[in-house]
Amino acid sequence: MKKSLSVLFTLTLALPIAAFAQGALKIGTIDMQRAFKEYNKTKEAEVKINDAKNAAKKEYDDRAEAYKKALDEINNLNKQLESAALSADKKTQTAKERDDKIANIKNMEREISDFRQTRERQLQEQLMRVREGIVKEITDVVIEKVKTKNLDFVLDKSGMSINGVPVVMYAPDNVDFTNEIIDTLNKPGRGGTPASTRKTSASSSATPARAAKP
């Protein structure tokens, strides 16, 4: 699967603009994409999800190797059946053994396909839970800073409009408080890894490759 935690997303935060009627507005900007990527919990979550992906890949490779071995056995039995020296009884026995293995390998194909689809879905769900949890954490910290700074608007510098241009075309550097958010997020002792990332396991893996069919 090509997707990862460090995806580009847009987020615009705004508070009630009671100050609008009073005159000047206080505006701040934040690069949400950078805050997301530089948050320690994002990096920790990526490591755990990659571990789950690798574990599932190993499990898939084991299944694919067993499939290949079963396919080789079927091909060998087919070669034996082509031999003119094979007795009628032996040919009947070999044909039955071959047919049993074909039935078994078809079951293996279905099982491998189900395995792949299940892991793809589980990883996608895992990614969404982790991303949503981390974005909420960042948003909560931003809102606290907004209250402290008494801001009226906060714009996401990493956001893009539907026309593919930056939402924030220009803003002075002194209104950006991304570094403050990142420092707060990564402050030692602030909190542990979200439960959604701790639950990551080998059952929540990435997309393995497809097995070859006979």
Phi, psi and omega in degrees: 000140189267350181284152174220176179294324185278063179266159178279124177222160181242145179210124177243125181252135179218140176255161177307135188261059178297333181288348183302318182285346183267351179127236186295141176257146176260118185243139176233158177232153177215143175265094184295326179296317180291320178299319179297312183291327184266000176286130183302325181292330176296315180294320179296318180295321179298319179298314183294320180291322177295325176296317178296320178299315181293324179295318179292323177298320178296317179296319179296316180300322178297318179293319180295324178293320177295323178296314180298320179296318179296323179295319177298321180295321178295317179297321178294320178294323177297322177295320179296321181293338179280349182286129179288340183280352183285129180291163181298315180297316180295323179295319179296317180295317180293321179296320178295318179298318179298315181296322178297319180291326177295317178298320181293320183289331175293322175295322178297320178300314180295319181294319179294320179295316178296320179301313182297313182295320179296316181294322178300314181295317181297318180293319179300315179296320179298315179300317182295316180298314182295314181300313181297320179296317181290318178299321179295318178300314180297316180300318179299318179293320178300314182298320178298318178295323179300317179294317180297318183275353181057048180274153177260326179226145170229127180246143179273114181293335182275353182287147177240144179282174179293344178270002177080020177246156181301138176297318177261102181288323178203142173203140178295150183299330186287353177262355180276129179235031179300316182299323178296320180295315181297318179298319180293316180300319185265012179297128181303136178081004183293327180166164182273180179294137180305148181302325182297331179275330179291335183280355180301133180214179181297340179286346178251083190241179180271183183281114174282168178286160178280150177273150178282141179264152180289000000 
